[in-house]
């Protein structure tokens, strides 16, 4: 130890901030961050995305078919009404 006050400083740091304060990081801080690993999506993630897209597509198709069905019903009703007026 370089001086007796070193122990006093350690004791003071420990009392104020606990054991974590004594674990000082030495050296210069790193300026560059580590590269993040690029993870490939798993098979389950790919399947989930595919299922989600397929469900969205099926909902859209269902909506369009409902609209078409309503249109054809309305057209049939108008045609039936028109032919009912022409008969007498």
C-alpha positions as CSV (number, residue, x, y, z in Angstrom):
1,X,0.0,0.0,0.0
2,X,1.3,3.4,-0.9
3,X,-0.1,5.2,2.1
4,X,-2.1,4.5,5.3
5,X,-4.9,6.8,3.9
6,X,-5.6,4.2,1.2
7,X,-7.3,1.9,3.7
8,X,-9.3,4.8,5.1
9,X,-10.4,5.8,1.5
10,X,-11.5,2.2,0.8
11,X,-13.4,2.0,4.1
12,X,-15.2,5.3,3.3
13,X,-16.1,4.2,-0.2
14,X,-17.4,0.9,1.2
15,X,-19.5,2.7,3.9
16,X,-21.0,5.1,1.4
17,X,-21.7,3.0,-1.7
18,X,-21.1,-0.6,-0.7
19,X,-19.0,-3.3,-2.3
20,X,-19.7,-2.3,-5.8
21,X,-17.8,1.0,-5.4
22,X,-14.6,-0.9,-4.5
23,X,-14.7,-2.7,-7.9
24,X,-13.3,0.1,-9.9
25,X,-12.9,-0.3,-13.6
26,X,-9.3,0.3,-14.6
27,X,-8.1,1.7,-17.9
28,X,-9.7,3.8,-20.5
29,X,-13.3,3.3,-21.3
30,X,-14.1,1.6,-24.5
31,X,-15.1,4.0,-27.2
32,X,-16.4,1.5,-29.7
33,X,-19.4,-0.7,-28.9
34,X,-19.3,-4.4,-29.6
35,X,-21.0,-5.5,-32.8
36,X,-24.5,-6.9,-32.3
37,X,-24.9,-10.4,-33.4
38,X,-27.4,-10.7,-36.3
39,X,-29.7,-13.5,-35.4
40,X,-31.6,-15.4,-38.1
41,X,-35.3,-15.8,-37.4
42,X,-36.1,-19.3,-36.1
43,X,-38.4,-21.7,-38.0
44,X,-41.1,-21.0,-35.4
45,X,-40.8,-17.2,-36.0
46,X,-40.9,-17.7,-39.7
47,X,-44.0,-20.0,-39.4
48,X,-45.7,-17.5,-37.1
49,X,-45.1,-14.6,-39.5
50,X,-46.4,-16.8,-42.4
51,X,-49.5,-17.7,-40.4
52,X,-50.1,-14.1,-39.5
53,X,-49.8,-13.0,-43.2
54,X,-52.1,-15.9,-44.3
55,X,-54.7,-15.0,-41.7
56,X,-54.7,-11.4,-42.8
57,X,-55.1,-12.4,-46.4
58,X,-57.9,-14.8,-45.6
59,X,-59.7,-12.1,-43.6
60,X,-59.4,-9.7,-46.5
61,X,-60.7,-12.3,-48.9
62,X,-63.6,-13.1,-46.5
63,X,-64.5,-9.4,-46.4
64,X,-64.5,-9.1,-50.2
65,X,-66.7,-12.2,-50.5
66,X,-69.2,-10.8,-48.0
67,X,-69.4,-7.6,-50.0
68,X,-69.8,-9.5,-53.2
69,X,-72.5,-11.6,-51.6
70,X,-74.4,-8.6,-50.4
71,X,-74.1,-7.0,-53.8
72,X,-75.6,-10.0,-55.5
73,X,-78.4,-10.3,-53.0
74,X,-79.3,-6.6,-53.6
75,X,-79.1,-7.0,-57.4
76,X,-81.3,-10.1,-57.2
77,X,-83.8,-8.2,-55.0
78,X,-83.9,-5.3,-57.5
79,X,-84.3,-7.6,-60.4
80,X,-87.1,-9.4,-58.6
81,X,-88.8,-6.1,-57.7
82,X,-88.5,-4.9,-61.3
83,X,-90.0,-8.1,-62.7
84,X,-92.9,-7.9,-60.2
85,X,-93.8,-4.4,-61.4
86,X,-93.7,-5.5,-65.1
87,X,-96.1,-8.6,-64.7
88,X,-99.4,-6.8,-64.1
